[in-house]
Amino acid sequence: ILAMESDVRDDIEAGRLVSVLDDWTPALPPLSLYYPSRRNPTAAFKAFIDFVRRQGGPTSGG
């Protein structure tokens, strides 16, 4: 299968799946989110940003 590593990482670590063709797998850039800073984001949008930051690891910006 072709899957997001984060979705199958536990299975790979447990040995239920094996990663193959690693040399052919492109490294993807980190998720970027651009939005106008001069507007007040909605509560739902703020919650989404907080969720992505918690899931995605290190981030820049504030």
Contacts in CASP RR format, 6 or more apart in sequence:
PFRMAT RR
TARGET T0000
AUTHOR 0000-0000-0000
METHOD contacts of the structure
MODEL  1
ILAMESDVRDDIEAGRLVSVLDDWTPALPPLSLYYPSRRNPTAAFKAFID
FVRRQGGPTSGG
1 8 0 8 1.000
5 12 0 8 1.000
6 55 0 8 1.000
8 17 0 8 1.000
11 17 0 8 1.000
12 18 0 8 1.000
12 19 0 8 1.000
30 56 0 8 1.000
31 52 0 8 1.000
31 56 0 8 1.000
33 49 0 8 1.000
33 52 0 8 1.000
35 41 0 8 1.000
35 45 0 8 1.000
41 49 0 8 1.000
53 59 0 8 1.000
END
